[in-house]
Amino acid sequence: ARTDELEVTISALDARASELPIQISELQQSLATLQVLTGALGASLRQVQKILSFNALKMLSADRIGRMLQSASAPKNSGSG
């Protein structure tokens, strides 16, 4: 009975061991996919960062231009009043 139990255990271990190369291969494929997706995400984030930086510069420029126009028109209004 003990020998039969050992044989069953060894058989189960052999079956699991034979599946390991397949699992490792699947893990490698998943890792490769993950690396590609990570690279794409990084590229997308860099693009978003550039767009946000550009928009921030535009907003700052518009704000500065607005202030310049206000300050340029302020003396005229106070001088004529």
N, CA, C and O atoms as a CHARMM CRD file, in Angstrom:
* protein
*
  324
    1    1 ALA  N      0.83500  -1.19700   0.00000 PROA 1      0.00000
    2    1 ALA  CA     0.00000   0.00000   0.00000 PROA 1      0.00000
    3    1 ALA  C      0.87200   1.25000   0.00000 PROA 1      0.00000
    4    1 ALA  O      0.60400   2.21200  -0.71900 PROA 1      0.00000
    5    2 ARG  N      1.91200   1.21900   0.81300 PROA 2      0.00000
    6    2 ARG  CA     2.82500   2.36900   0.88400 PROA 2      0.00000
    7    2 ARG  C      3.52800   2.57400  -0.45400 PROA 2      0.00000
    8    2 ARG  O      3.70100   3.70500  -0.90500 PROA 2      0.00000
    9    3 THR  N      3.93100   1.46800  -1.08500 PROA 3      0.00000
   10    3 THR  CA     4.60600   1.53500  -2.38000 PROA 3      0.00000
   11    3 THR  C      3.66500   2.10600  -3.43700 PROA 3      0.00000
   12    3 THR  O      4.07300   2.91800  -4.26800 PROA 3      0.00000
   13    4 ASP  N      2.41200   1.68100  -3.40000 PROA 4      0.00000
   14    4 ASP  CA     1.42800   2.20600  -4.35600 PROA 4      0.00000
   15    4 ASP  C      1.25700   3.71600  -4.18200 PROA 4      0.00000
   16    4 ASP  O      1.16900   4.46100  -5.15800 PROA 4      0.00000
   17    5 GLU  N      1.21300   4.14800  -2.93200 PROA 5      0.00000
   18    5 GLU  CA     1.06000   5.57600  -2.63700 PROA 5      0.00000
   19    5 GLU  C      2.24800   6.36800  -3.17500 PROA 5      0.00000
   20    5 GLU  O      2.08200   7.44600  -3.74600 PROA 5      0.00000
   21    6 LEU  N      3.45300   5.82000  -2.98600 PROA 6      0.00000
   22    6 LEU  CA     4.65700   6.48000  -3.48800 PROA 6      0.00000
   23    6 LEU  C      4.64100   6.54900  -5.01100 PROA 6      0.00000
   24    6 LEU  O      5.02400   7.56100  -5.59800 PROA 6      0.00000
   25    7 GLU  N      4.19600   5.47000  -5.64700 PROA 7      0.00000
   26    7 GLU  CA     4.14200   5.46000  -7.10800 PROA 7      0.00000
   27    7 GLU  C      3.15500   6.50400  -7.63100 PROA 7      0.00000
   28    7 GLU  O      3.41800   7.17900  -8.62600 PROA 7      0.00000
   29    8 VAL  N      2.02300   6.62600  -6.95100 PROA 8      0.00000
   30    8 VAL  CA     1.03200   7.62700  -7.35100 PROA 8      0.00000
   31    8 VAL  C      1.61800   9.03000  -7.18400 PROA 8      0.00000
   32    8 VAL  O      1.44700   9.88900  -8.04800 PROA 8      0.00000
   33    9 THR  N      2.31000   9.25200  -6.06600 PROA 9      0.00000
   34    9 THR  CA     2.91700  10.55700  -5.80200 PROA 9      0.00000
   35    9 THR  C      3.98200  10.88000  -6.84400 PROA 9      0.00000
   36    9 THR  O      4.04100  11.99400  -7.36300 PROA 9      0.00000
   37   10 ILE  N      4.82500   9.89100  -7.14300 PROA 10     0.00000
   38   10 ILE  CA     5.88500  10.09200  -8.13600 PROA 10     0.00000
   39   10 ILE  C      5.27700  10.35000  -9.50900 PROA 10     0.00000
   40   10 ILE  O      5.76700  11.19400 -10.26000 PROA 10     0.00000
   41   11 SER  N      4.22200   9.63600  -9.83400 PROA 11     0.00000
   42   11 SER  CA     3.55500   9.83300 -11.11900 PROA 11     0.00000
   43   11 SER  C      2.97900  11.24500 -11.21500 PROA 11     0.00000
   44   11 SER  O      3.07600  11.89800 -12.25400 PROA 11     0.00000
   45   12 ALA  N      2.38300  11.70400 -10.12400 PROA 12     0.00000
   46   12 ALA  CA     1.82500  13.05700 -10.10900 PROA 12     0.00000
   47   12 ALA  C      2.93400  14.09400 -10.24800 PROA 12     0.00000
   48   12 ALA  O      2.77300  15.08400 -10.96100 PROA 12     0.00000
   49   13 LEU  N      4.05400  13.87100  -9.57300 PROA 13     0.00000
   50   13 LEU  CA     5.18800  14.79400  -9.66800 PROA 13     0.00000
   51   13 LEU  C      5.74900  14.82200 -11.08500 PROA 13     0.00000
   52   13 LEU  O      6.09500  15.88600 -11.59800 PROA 13     0.00000
   53   14 ASP  N      5.83700  13.65700 -11.71500 PROA 14     0.00000
   54   14 ASP  CA     6.31800  13.59000 -13.09600 PROA 14     0.00000
   55   14 ASP  C      5.40000  14.38300 -14.02300 PROA 14     0.00000
   56   14 ASP  O      5.86400  15.10400 -14.90600 PROA 14     0.00000
   57   15 ALA  N      4.09800  14.24100 -13.81200 PROA 15     0.00000
   58   15 ALA  CA     3.13800  14.96200 -14.65200 PROA 15     0.00000
   59   15 ALA  C      3.30600  16.47200 -14.47400 PROA 15     0.00000
   60   15 ALA  O      3.29200  17.22500 -15.44800 PROA 15     0.00000
   61   16 ARG  N      3.46300  16.90300 -13.22800 PROA 16     0.00000
   62   16 ARG  CA     3.64300  18.33100 -12.96600 PROA 16     0.00000
   63   16 ARG  C      4.96700  18.82700 -13.54300 PROA 16     0.00000
   64   16 ARG  O      5.03700  19.93000 -14.08600 PROA 16     0.00000
   65   17 ALA  N      6.01000  18.01800 -13.42700 PROA 17     0.00000
   66   17 ALA  CA     7.32000  18.41300 -13.94900 PROA 17     0.00000
   67   17 ALA  C      7.27700  18.55200 -15.47100 PROA 17     0.00000
   68   17 ALA  O      7.94100  19.41900 -16.03900 PROA 17     0.00000
   69   18 SER  N      6.49300  17.69300 -16.12700 PROA 18     0.00000
   70   18 SER  CA     6.41700  17.77100 -17.59100 PROA 18     0.00000
   71   18 SER  C      5.67900  19.02900 -18.04600 PROA 18     0.00000
   72   18 SER  O      5.86300  19.48100 -19.17600 PROA 18     0.00000
   73   19 GLU  N      4.84800  19.59600 -17.17400 PROA 19     0.00000
   74   19 GLU  CA     4.11700  20.81600 -17.52700 PROA 19     0.00000
   75   19 GLU  C      4.95500  22.07500 -17.30600 PROA 19     0.00000
   76   19 GLU  O      4.63000  23.13000 -17.85100 PROA 19     0.00000
   77   20 LEU  N      6.00900  21.98500 -16.53000 PROA 20     0.00000
   78   20 LEU  CA     6.80200  23.16900 -16.19500 PROA 20     0.00000
   79   20 LEU  C      7.37400  23.89200 -17.41200 PROA 20     0.00000
   80   20 LEU  O      7.27200  25.11700 -17.48100 PROA 20     0.00000
   81   21 PRO  N      7.97400  23.18400 -18.38000 PROA 21     0.00000
   82   21 PRO  CA     8.50800  23.91300 -19.54800 PROA 21     0.00000
   83   21 PRO  C      7.42700  24.70600 -20.28100 PROA 21     0.00000
   84   21 PRO  O      7.68400  25.80400 -20.77300 PROA 21     0.00000
   85   22 ILE  N      6.20900  24.14300 -20.35200 PROA 22     0.00000
   86   22 ILE  CA     5.11300  24.84700 -21.01700 PROA 22     0.00000
   87   22 ILE  C      4.76600  26.11100 -20.23600 PROA 22     0.00000
   88   22 ILE  O      4.56900  27.17500 -20.82200 PROA 22     0.00000
   89   23 GLN  N      4.69100  25.98800 -18.91000 PROA 23     0.00000
   90   23 GLN  CA     4.35800  27.14500 -18.07800 PROA 23     0.00000
   91   23 GLN  C      5.44300  28.21500 -18.18100 PROA 23     0.00000
   92   23 GLN  O      5.14300  29.40700 -18.23800 PROA 23     0.00000
   93   24 ILE  N      6.70000  27.78500 -18.20500 PROA 24     0.00000
   94   24 ILE  CA     7.80800  28.74100 -18.32600 PROA 24     0.00000
   95   24 ILE  C      7.72400  29.46300 -19.66900 PROA 24     0.00000
   96   24 ILE  O      7.93600  30.67300 -19.74600 PROA 24     0.00000
   97   25 SER  N      7.41600  28.71600 -20.71900 PROA 25     0.00000
   98   25 SER  CA     7.28600  29.32200 -22.04500 PROA 25     0.00000
   99   25 SER  C      6.15800  30.35300 -22.06400 PROA 25     0.00000
  100   25 SER  O      6.30400  31.43500 -22.63300 PROA 25     0.00000
  101   26 GLU  N      5.03300  30.00600 -21.43500 PROA 26     0.00000
  102   26 GLU  CA     3.91100  30.95200 -21.37400 PROA 26     0.00000
  103   26 GLU  C      4.29300  32.19800 -20.58400 PROA 26     0.00000
  104   26 GLU  O      3.91800  33.31100 -20.95400 PROA 26     0.00000
  105   27 LEU  N      5.03400  32.01500 -19.50600 PROA 27     0.00000
  106   27 LEU  CA     5.48600  33.15600 -18.71100 PROA 27     0.00000
  107   27 LEU  C      6.40600  34.06100 -19.52400 PROA 27     0.00000
  108   27 LEU  O      6.32000  35.28700 -19.43900 PROA 27     0.00000
  109   28 GLN  N      7.29400  33.44100 -20.32100 PROA 28     0.00000
  110   28 GLN  CA     8.19900  34.23100 -21.15300 PROA 28     0.00000
  111   28 GLN  C      7.42500  35.03400 -22.19100 PROA 28     0.00000
  112   28 GLN  O      7.75300  36.19000 -22.45900 PROA 28     0.00000
  113   29 GLN  N      6.39200  34.41500 -22.77700 PROA 29     0.00000
  114   29 GLN  CA     5.56800  35.13300 -23.75300 PROA 29     0.00000
  115   29 GLN  C      4.83100  36.28900 -23.08300 PROA 29     0.00000
  116   29 GLN  O      4.73900  37.38700 -23.63300 PROA 29     0.00000
  117   30 SER  N      4.30800  36.02400 -21.88400 PROA 30     0.00000
  118   30 SER  CA     3.60300  37.08100 -21.15100 PROA 30     0.00000
  119   30 SER  C      4.55000  38.22500 -20.81200 PROA 30     0.00000
  120   30 SER  O      4.17800  39.39500 -20.89700 PROA 30     0.00000
  121   31 LEU  N      5.76400  37.88100 -20.43100 PROA 31     0.00000
  122   31 LEU  CA     6.75600  38.90700 -20.09700 PROA 31     0.00000
  123   31 LEU  C      7.09900  39.74600 -21.32700 PROA 31     0.00000
  124   31 LEU  O      7.21700  40.96800 -21.24000 PROA 31     0.00000
  125   32 ALA  N      7.25800  39.08700 -22.45900 PROA 32     0.00000
  126   32 ALA  CA     7.56100  39.81500 -23.69200 PROA 32     0.00000
  127   32 ALA  C      6.41900  40.76500 -24.04600 PROA 32     0.00000
  128   32 ALA  O      6.65000  41.90900 -24.44000 PROA 32     0.00000
  129   33 THR  N      5.18900  40.28100 -23.90200 PROA 33     0.00000
  130   33 THR  CA     4.02300  41.13500 -24.16300 PROA 33     0.00000
  131   33 THR  C      4.00200  42.31200 -23.20400 PROA 33     0.00000
  132   33 THR  O      3.73900  43.44600 -23.60400 PROA 33     0.00000
  133   34 LEU  N      4.28000  42.03700 -21.94700 PROA 34     0.00000
  134   34 LEU  CA     4.29300  43.09200 -20.93000 PROA 34     0.00000
  135   34 LEU  C      5.35800  44.14300 -21.24300 PROA 34     0.00000
  136   34 LEU  O      5.13500  45.33600 -21.04300 PROA 34     0.00000
  137   35 GLN  N      6.50800  43.69900 -21.73100 PROA 35     0.00000
  138   35 GLN  CA     7.57300  44.63800 -22.07600 PROA 35     0.00000
  139   35 GLN  C      7.14100  45.54500 -23.22500 PROA 35     0.00000
  140   35 GLN  O      7.41500  46.74500 -23.21300 PROA 35     0.00000
  141   36 VAL  N      6.46200  44.96500 -24.21900 PROA 36     0.00000
  142   36 VAL  CA     5.97600  45.76600 -25.34800 PROA 36     0.00000
  143   36 VAL  C      4.95000  46.78600 -24.86700 PROA 36     0.00000
  144   36 VAL  O      4.99900  47.95700 -25.24300 PROA 36     0.00000
  145   37 LEU  N      4.01800  46.32500 -24.02700 PROA 37     0.00000
  146   37 LEU  CA     2.97900  47.22700 -23.52000 PROA 37     0.00000
  147   37 LEU  C      3.57500  48.32200 -22.64800 PROA 37     0.00000
  148   37 LEU  O      3.13300  49.47000 -22.69000 PROA 37     0.00000
  149   38 THR  N      4.58000  47.96100 -21.86000 PROA 38     0.00000
  150   38 THR  CA     5.23900  48.95400 -21.00900 PROA 38     0.00000
  151   38 THR  C      5.93000  50.01300 -21.86400 PROA 38     0.00000
  152   38 THR  O      5.88200  51.20400 -21.55500 PROA 38     0.00000
  153   39 GLY  N      6.56900  49.56800 -22.93600 PROA 39     0.00000
  154   39 GLY  CA     7.21100  50.51500 -23.84400 PROA 39     0.00000
  155   39 GLY  C      6.20500  51.44500 -24.49100 PROA 39     0.00000
  156   39 GLY  O      6.44600  52.64700 -24.60700 PROA 39     0.00000
  157   40 ALA  N      5.06600  50.88700 -24.91800 PROA 40     0.00000
  158   40 ALA  CA     4.02100  51.70800 -25.53400 PROA 40     0.00000
  159   40 ALA  C      3.45600  52.70100 -24.52600 PROA 40     0.00000
  160   40 ALA  O      3.20100  53.85800 -24.85900 PROA 40     0.00000
  161   41 LEU  N      3.26200  52.24600 -23.29800 PROA 41     0.00000
  162   41 LEU  CA     2.74700  53.13500 -22.25300 PROA 41     0.00000
  163   41 LEU  C      3.72800  54.26900 -21.98400 PROA 41     0.00000
  164   41 LEU  O      3.32800  55.42200 -21.82300 PROA 41     0.00000
  165   42 GLY  N      5.01100  53.93300 -21.93700 PROA 42     0.00000
  166   42 GLY  CA     6.02800  54.96300 -21.72100 PROA 42     0.00000
  167   42 GLY  C      6.01400  56.00300 -22.82500 PROA 42     0.00000
  168   42 GLY  O      6.11900  57.20100 -22.56100 PROA 42     0.00000
  169   43 ALA  N      5.88500  55.54200 -24.06600 PROA 43     0.00000
  170   43 ALA  CA     5.83800  56.47100 -25.19700 PROA 43     0.00000
  171   43 ALA  C      4.59900  57.36300 -25.11300 PROA 43     0.00000
  172   43 ALA  O      4.67200  58.56500 -25.36800 PROA 43     0.00000
  173   44 SER  N      3.46900  56.76500 -24.75500 PROA 44     0.00000
  174   44 SER  CA     2.23500  57.54600 -24.62300 PROA 44     0.00000
  175   44 SER  C      2.36400  58.58800 -23.52300 PROA 44     0.00000
  176   44 SER  O      1.93700  59.73100 -23.69100 PROA 44     0.00000
  177   45 LEU  N      2.94700  58.20000 -22.40700 PROA 45     0.00000
  178   45 LEU  CA     3.11300  59.13900 -21.29400 PROA 45     0.00000
  179   45 LEU  C      4.03500  60.29200 -21.67700 PROA 45     0.00000
  180   45 LEU  O      3.81000  61.43600 -21.28200 PROA 45     0.00000
  181   46 ARG  N      5.08200  59.98000 -22.45400 PROA 46     0.00000
  182   46 ARG  CA     5.98200  61.05100 -22.90300 PROA 46     0.00000
  183   46 ARG  C      5.24100  62.02600 -23.82200 PROA 46     0.00000
  184   46 ARG  O      5.44100  63.23800 -23.74400 PROA 46     0.00000
  185   47 GLN  N      4.38000  61.48100 -24.69700 PROA 47     0.00000
  186   47 GLN  CA     3.60000  62.35600 -25.58400 PROA 47     0.00000
  187   47 GLN  C      2.65700  63.24300 -24.77600 PROA 47     0.00000
  188   47 GLN  O      2.54000  64.44000 -25.03900 PROA 47     0.00000
  189   48 VAL  N      1.99100  62.64900 -23.79600 PROA 48     0.00000
  190   48 VAL  CA     1.07600  63.42300 -22.95000 PROA 48     0.00000
  191   48 VAL  C      1.84300  64.51300 -22.21200 PROA 48     0.00000
  192   48 VAL  O      1.37200  65.64400 -22.08800 PROA 48     0.00000
  193   49 GLN  N      3.03100  64.15900 -21.72400 PROA 49     0.00000
  194   49 GLN  CA     3.84900  65.13600 -20.99600 PROA 49     0.00000
  195   49 GLN  C      4.21000  66.31500 -21.90000 PROA 49     0.00000
  196   49 GLN  O      4.15700  67.46900 -21.47500 PROA 49     0.00000
  197   50 LYS  N      4.57800  66.01900 -23.15100 PROA 50     0.00000
  198   50 LYS  CA     4.91700  67.09400 -24.09300 PROA 50     0.00000
  199   50 LYS  C      3.70700  67.98200 -24.36000 PROA 50     0.00000
  200   50 LYS  O      3.81500  69.20800 -24.38400 PROA 50     0.00000
  201   51 ILE  N      2.54200  67.34300 -24.56000 PROA 51     0.00000
  202   51 ILE  CA     1.32300  68.11600 -24.84100 PROA 51     0.00000
  203   51 ILE  C      0.98000  69.00300 -23.65400 PROA 51     0.00000
  204   51 ILE  O      0.65900  70.18000 -23.82000 PROA 51     0.00000
  205   52 LEU  N      1.04900  68.42600 -22.44500 PROA 52     0.00000
  206   52 LEU  CA     0.72900  69.21400 -21.25200 PROA 52     0.00000
  207   52 LEU  C      1.71100  70.36400 -21.07400 PROA 52     0.00000
  208   52 LEU  O      1.31600  71.47200 -20.71300 PROA 52     0.00000
  209   53 SER  N      2.98400  70.10100 -21.32700 PROA 53     0.00000
  210   53 SER  CA     3.98700  71.16200 -21.21000 PROA 53     0.00000
  211   53 SER  C      3.70900  72.26600 -22.22000 PROA 53     0.00000
  212   53 SER  O      3.79500  73.45100 -21.89900 PROA 53     0.00000
  213   54 PHE  N      3.37400  71.86700 -23.44500 PROA 54     0.00000
  214   54 PHE  CA     3.07900  72.84400 -24.49200 PROA 54     0.00000
  215   54 PHE  C      1.84900  73.66800 -24.12300 PROA 54     0.00000
  216   54 PHE  O      1.83800  74.88900 -24.27800 PROA 54     0.00000
  217   55 ASN  N      0.80500  72.98100 -23.62700 PROA 55     0.00000
  218   55 ASN  CA    -0.41200  73.69500 -23.22900 PROA 55     0.00000
  219   55 ASN  C     -0.13700  74.63400 -22.06300 PROA 55     0.00000
  220   55 ASN  O     -0.68300  75.73700 -22.01000 PROA 55     0.00000
  221   56 ALA  N      0.70300  74.20600 -21.13100 PROA 56     0.00000
  222   56 ALA  CA     1.04700  75.06500 -19.99400 PROA 56     0.00000
  223   56 ALA  C      1.77500  76.31300 -20.48400 PROA 56     0.00000
  224   56 ALA  O      1.51400  77.41800 -20.00800 PROA 56     0.00000
  225   57 LEU  N      2.68900  76.13300 -21.43600 PROA 57     0.00000
  226   57 LEU  CA     3.40100  77.28600 -22.00200 PROA 57     0.00000
  227   57 LEU  C      2.43800  78.23100 -22.71300 PROA 57     0.00000
  228   57 LEU  O      2.54500  79.45000 -22.58600 PROA 57     0.00000
  229   58 LYS  N      1.49300  77.65500 -23.46400 PROA 58     0.00000
  230   58 LYS  CA     0.51000  78.49600 -24.15200 PROA 58     0.00000
  231   58 LYS  C     -0.31400  79.29200 -23.14700 PROA 58     0.00000
  232   58 LYS  O     -0.57500  80.47900 -23.34500 PROA 58     0.00000
  233   59 MET  N     -0.72300  78.62600 -22.06200 PROA 59     0.00000
  234   59 MET  CA    -1.52600  79.32200 -21.04800 PROA 59     0.00000
  235   59 MET  C     -0.71700  80.43600 -20.39500 PROA 59     0.00000
  236   59 MET  O     -1.21900  81.53900 -20.18100 PROA 59     0.00000
  237   60 LEU  N      0.54500  80.13300 -20.08100 PROA 60     0.00000
  238   60 LEU  CA     1.39500  81.16100 -19.47500 PROA 60     0.00000
  239   60 LEU  C      1.59000  82.33300 -20.42900 PROA 60     0.00000
  240   60 LEU  O      1.53300  83.49400 -20.02400 PROA 60     0.00000
  241   61 SER  N      1.82100  82.01800 -21.69600 PROA 61     0.00000
  242   61 SER  CA     2.02300  83.07700 -22.69200 PROA 61     0.00000
  243   61 SER  C      0.76400  83.91700 -22.83200 PROA 61     0.00000
  244   61 SER  O      0.83200  85.14600 -22.87900 PROA 61     0.00000
  245   62 ALA  N     -0.39200  83.25100 -22.89800 PROA 62     0.00000
  246   62 ALA  CA    -1.65100  83.98800 -23.02500 PROA 62     0.00000
  247   62 ALA  C     -1.87500  84.86100 -21.80200 PROA 62     0.00000
  248   62 ALA  O     -2.33300  85.99700 -21.92000 PROA 62     0.00000
  249   63 ASP  N     -1.55500  84.33400 -20.63100 PROA 63     0.00000
  250   63 ASP  CA    -1.71700  85.10600 -19.39600 PROA 63     0.00000
  251   63 ASP  C     -0.80300  86.32700 -19.40600 PROA 63     0.00000
  252   63 ASP  O     -1.21500  87.42800 -19.04000 PROA 63     0.00000
  253   64 ARG  N      0.43400  86.11800 -19.82700 PROA 64     0.00000
  254   64 ARG  CA     1.38800  87.24100 -19.88100 PROA 64     0.00000
  255   64 ARG  C      0.93900  88.29500 -20.88700 PROA 64     0.00000
  256   64 ARG  O      1.00400  89.49400 -20.61800 PROA 64     0.00000
  257   65 ILE  N      0.48300  87.83300 -22.04700 PROA 65     0.00000
  258   65 ILE  CA     0.01700  88.77800 -23.06900 PROA 65     0.00000
  259   65 ILE  C     -1.18000  89.56200 -22.53800 PROA 65     0.00000
  260   65 ILE  O     -1.28700  90.77100 -22.74300 PROA 65     0.00000
  261   66 GLY  N     -2.08000  88.85300 -21.85200 PROA 66     0.00000
  262   66 GLY  CA    -3.23900  89.52500 -21.27100 PROA 66     0.00000
  263   66 GLY  C     -2.83400  90.57300 -20.25800 PROA 66     0.00000
  264   66 GLY  O     -3.39400  91.66900 -20.23400 PROA 66     0.00000
  265   67 ARG  N     -1.86700  90.24500 -19.42200 PROA 67     0.00000
  266   67 ARG  CA    -1.38800  91.20700 -18.42200 PROA 67     0.00000
  267   67 ARG  C     -0.72000  92.40600 -19.09500 PROA 67     0.00000
  268   67 ARG  O     -0.89800  93.55100 -18.67700 PROA 67     0.00000
  269   68 MET  N      0.05300  92.11700 -20.14900 PROA 68     0.00000
  270   68 MET  CA     0.72300  93.21100 -20.85900 PROA 68     0.00000
  271   68 MET  C     -0.30700  94.15200 -21.47700 PROA 68     0.00000
  272   68 MET  O     -0.15100  95.37200 -21.43400 PROA 68     0.00000
  273   69 LEU  N     -1.35900  93.57600 -22.05300 PROA 69     0.00000
  274   69 LEU  CA    -2.39800  94.40700 -22.66500 PROA 69     0.00000
  275   69 LEU  C     -3.12300  95.22900 -21.61000 PROA 69     0.00000
  276   69 LEU  O     -3.44000  96.39900 -21.82400 PROA 69     0.00000
  277   70 GLN  N     -3.38400  94.59400 -20.45600 PROA 70     0.00000
  278   70 GLN  CA    -4.05900  95.32400 -19.37600 PROA 70     0.00000
  279   70 GLN  C     -3.19300  96.47900 -18.88400 PROA 70     0.00000
  280   70 GLN  O     -3.67300  97.59800 -18.70400 PROA 70     0.00000
  281   71 SER  N     -1.92100  96.19400 -18.67000 PROA 71     0.00000
  282   71 SER  CA    -1.03500  97.24600 -18.15300 PROA 71     0.00000
  283   71 SER  C     -0.81300  98.33600 -19.20200 PROA 71     0.00000
  284   71 SER  O     -0.61900  99.50300 -18.86200 PROA 71     0.00000
  285   72 ALA  N     -0.84400  97.94800 -20.47200 PROA 72     0.00000
  286   72 ALA  CA    -0.66600  98.95000 -21.53100 PROA 72     0.00000
  287   72 ALA  C     -1.90000  99.83600 -21.65100 PROA 72     0.00000
  288   72 ALA  O     -1.78500 101.02500 -21.94800 PROA 72     0.00000
  289   73 SER  N     -3.07600  99.26500 -21.42200 PROA 73     0.00000
  290   73 SER  CA    -4.30000 100.06000 -21.55000 PROA 73     0.00000
  291   73 SER  C     -4.63300 100.81100 -20.26700 PROA 73     0.00000
  292   73 SER  O     -5.39400 101.77700 -20.30600 PROA 73     0.00000
  293   74 ALA  N     -4.08500 100.39300 -19.13800 PROA 74     0.00000
  294   74 ALA  CA    -4.40100 101.03900 -17.85500 PROA 74     0.00000
  295   74 ALA  C     -3.97000 102.50600 -17.81100 PROA 74     0.00000
  296   74 ALA  O     -4.77600 103.34100 -17.39900 PROA 74     0.00000
  297   75 PRO  N     -2.75700 102.86800 -18.21000 PROA 75     0.00000
  298   75 PRO  CA    -2.35500 104.28800 -18.13800 PROA 75     0.00000
  299   75 PRO  C     -3.22300 105.17100 -19.01300 PROA 75     0.00000
  300   75 PRO  O     -3.51800 106.30500 -18.63600 PROA 75     0.00000
  301   76 LYS  N     -3.64400 104.67600 -20.18300 PROA 76     0.00000
  302   76 LYS  CA    -4.48700 105.47200 -21.07900 PROA 76     0.00000
  303   76 LYS  C     -5.80500 105.80700 -20.39300 PROA 76     0.00000
  304   76 LYS  O     -6.27100 106.94500 -20.43900 PROA 76     0.00000
  305   77 ASN  N     -6.40100 104.79800 -19.75300 PROA 77     0.00000
  306   77 ASN  CA    -7.68700 105.02100 -19.08500 PROA 77     0.00000
  307   77 ASN  C     -7.53700 105.99900 -17.92700 PROA 77     0.00000
  308   77 ASN  O     -8.37500 106.88500 -17.75200 PROA 77     0.00000
  309   78 SER  N     -6.47300 105.84800 -17.13100 PROA 78     0.00000
  310   78 SER  CA    -6.29900 106.73300 -15.97700 PROA 78     0.00000
  311   78 SER  C     -5.87900 108.13200 -16.43500 PROA 78     0.00000
  312   78 SER  O     -6.20200 109.11900 -15.77400 PROA 78     0.00000
  313   79 GLY  N     -5.17700 108.22500 -17.53700 PROA 79     0.00000
  314   79 GLY  CA    -4.72900 109.53000 -18.02500 PROA 79     0.00000
  315   79 GLY  C     -5.87500 110.33500 -18.60000 PROA 79     0.00000
  316   79 GLY  O     -5.90500 111.55700 -18.44900 PROA 79     0.00000
  317   80 SER  N     -6.81700 109.68100 -19.25500 PROA 80     0.00000
  318   80 SER  CA    -7.93300 110.40600 -19.86300 PROA 80     0.00000
  319   80 SER  C     -9.02400 110.70100 -18.84600 PROA 80     0.00000
  320   80 SER  O     -9.88700 111.54000 -19.10400 PROA 80     0.00000
  321   81 GLY  N     -9.00900 110.01800 -17.66800 PROA 81     0.00000
  322   81 GLY  CA   -10.08400 110.21400 -16.71600 PROA 81     0.00000
  323   81 GLY  C     -9.82100 111.20400 -15.69600 PROA 81     0.00000
  324   81 GLY  O    -10.67000 111.44600 -14.83800 PROA 81     0.00000
